Amino acid sequence: MTAGLVYLGLPKGSRTEVPEGARADQLTAVQACTYLDLAADCGTLVVPENRRNPASKLIALPVVRVRATGANPAEPIFRLGGGPGKSNMSFPAASRLAARHDVVLVGYRGADGSAVLDCPEVVSALRSSADLAGEESSRRYGDAFAGCARRLTEEGHDLGGYSLPQRVDDLEAARRALGYGRIDLISESAGTRTAMIYAWRHPRSIHRSAMIAVNPPGHYLWDPAVTDDQLGHYAGLCAKDAGCAARTGDLAASMRATSADMPRRWGPLPIKEGNVRAATLWGMFHTTEAAAPLNAPTMIDAWLSAAGGDPSGFWAMSVLADLTFPQSFVWGESAASGAIDAPAVNAYYARGGDPGSILGNAASDFLWGGGRLTKAWPASPDYSGYQQVRPTDVETLMIGGTVDFSTPAQVATDELLPALPNGRQVVLAELGHSADFWAYRPEAGDRLLGAFFDRGEVDDSLYAPRKVNFTSSITMSGIAWLLVGVMGGFALIAVVLLVWMGRRSGFTPRAGAWLRVVAPVVAGLGGWFLSVLVAASLWPAWYGSPVVAVVSMGVAAGLAVHLACDRPTGQPRPVRRLGSARRLSPARRPGSVRRPGLVVAPAGSLLGAWLGSLAAEGITGALTALVGAVLAANLAVLVLAIARDGSSSGIRDLGSASETAPPESPSGVASGHGPGNP
């Protein structure tokens, strides 16, 4: 099992490889498969890494076509997921569209397939951040992207090919390879930018395009004035809600006052201000329970609690941001796609950035490294001509929500709708980002999309006015107390367990066997949680580091295994010599038992924890580190026991001359079968 952890940690080949002899824009290896329990076809699309370079190498992208379940299907629907920095191969709502349409997923270059622009340099920089939006973190973030770009280039990747226009040409190649005429598009969030470029580059290939949570050019960062307006809108909704109004007379004013004097600690535990501000904006994207606990009601509750003197929710937000943000994206693909908005980002920071809004500049600073990312990552020449809105005659339906903090519907109304002579827009009351659309009244969303794709009509008749529920079933304060309670409780149990085991003179073999499995798990988790709490209080930049998990789990689990393996001291050890009566060997001295194991078990545990940490990322990596620590510690003490027993007198006596002749019985008769000796 330890060897298995080593294998998991080794670099893997990609799941989608370029087939031998494949040609550019060829769909290969197509075979029947299932997707969401629906009949589908799975294949590999081979495309040039950089279509502008005739000598470019080939890369492979996964393709899935979910077959329409009904007869006489209409135009196929190509799905374009959001991000940037996200895979395009996960679409749980595919079954809702498959009754009358094939649904096609084509992997995004840089995020799916044979060439994935992973940036462990960025993940490492974020994990050791004292504040995700702090100045020092922004500098290290920018340096990490520059280092990642250099490394990928040295490894042979042509970063100029990872652009949205070339992604669009991948989709067009898949359309032709699948034998389709015109297709429909359904896109969401950052994927709507790809849909726009598709309509601008290949308008004759598109029948209709539905865009959910529309992101026009220049909006891969947030406008502080628009965000403040949306908070003002929430303030009005809060004033009409009895529970929310009882906590504040003006939600926006309360948040502004709290923002100006942000609490720095919850007891001994530090609160990372930039983490809280960035996490708040991300949480405000959605308003329904589908995104809980990262939704607007939960964020608002945390801010009102902090205004009332309870900053525990802020601490939970700070911790969750550290745990989730570093590995939320394929960072290289995120940078490559986001680079299309580099001119807008440069202009924003040239104007001075945030003018003094309620939440400040933290979310944009985190995403763009305070403006450094545009200089750290090379922008593709493909983006020229696609950084401003262009007109198109493609029939387009834009769907948004009135409280979408990520892609405000008003921006699409003002900037994109005038360029769409065949465009229409539906703005749904008190809904947020794309997850709200898919989760709220699915039958209404299905009718809206079905009417548009099938007849070019807009039918939002099943929607009813929605009231924002300011009472969250899960609160950040509750999460904070749960985290502290679990971590503190495990830490206390681990300390008590190790003290109890250390005070015992030893355990029976059966009890020791159970303890060798259970005790290091409890001790490892308790040691990790204790180290996290201590590091969070004293060195907040390091509590999320894998080093903390490896060292704390390794030492605690190894000590537990060592204590569980101690034989009872002061008791003789039974030794069987071949053909002899049972004898008793002298008891081992305590020191001879404890000293080697006290070194070997923790050393093996540390090695196993390190190997386990390489097998996965984030929380999963911490759990595999614990598995590795327990396995390797047990392996180490078993090897030690075998080596020690192999050198004992009892083992050495096996095969000696003493077994050549049977011993005599007290009466002088050789022992064995014979008269009177059955």
Salt bridges, closest charged atoms under 4 A:
ASP25 OD1 - ARG51 NH2 2.91
ASP41 OD2 - ARG65 NH2 3.05
ASP41 OD1 - ARG67 NH2 2.53
GLU49 OE2 - HIS157 ND1 3.42
GLU75 OE1 - HIS207 ND1 3.58
GLU121 OE2 - ARG151 NE 2.55
GLU135 OE2 - ARG372 NH2 2.43
GLU136 OE2 - ARG139 NH2 2.38
ASP143 OD2 - ARG139 NH1 3.09
GLU155 OE2 - ARG151 NH1 3.14
ASP169 OD2 - ARG201 NH2 2.83
ASP169 OD1 - HIS202 NE2 2.99
ASP170 OD1 - ARG51 NH2 2.85
ASP170 OD2 - ARG109 NE 2.74
GLU172 OE2 - ARG175 NH2 2.67
GLU172 OE2 - ARG176 NH1 3.86
ASP184 OD1 - HIS207 ND1 2.89
GLU188 OE2 - ARG79 NH2 3.47
ASP228 OD2 - ARG256 NH2 3.41
GLU273 OE1 - ARG264 NH1 3.43
GLU273 OE2 - ARG277 NH2 2.78
ASP301 OD1 - ARG247 NH1 2.77
ASP322 OD2 - LYS272 NZ 2.83
GLU333 OE2 - ARG167 NH2 2.62
ASP341 OD1 - ARG193 NH1 2.97
ASP382 OD1 - ARG52 NE 2.57
GLU395 OE1 - ARG208 NE 3.31
GLU395 OE1 - ARG424 NH2 3.69
ASP404 OD2 - HIS433 ND1 3.05
GLU415 OE1 - HIS219 NE2 2.99
GLU430 OE1 - HIS233 NE2 3.11
ASP446 OD1 - ARG96 NE 2.90
ASP454 OD2 - ARG100 NE 3.11
ASP454 OD1 - HIS101 NE2 3.30
GLU457 OE1 - ARG455 NE 3.05
ASP566 OD2 - ARG594 NH1 3.12
GLU617 OE1 - ARG127 NH2 2.84
ASP645 OD2 - ARG567 NH2 3.45
ASP645 OD1 - ARG573 NH2 3.78
ASP645 OD1 - ARG588 NH2 3.74
ASP653 OD2 - ARG577 NE 2.34
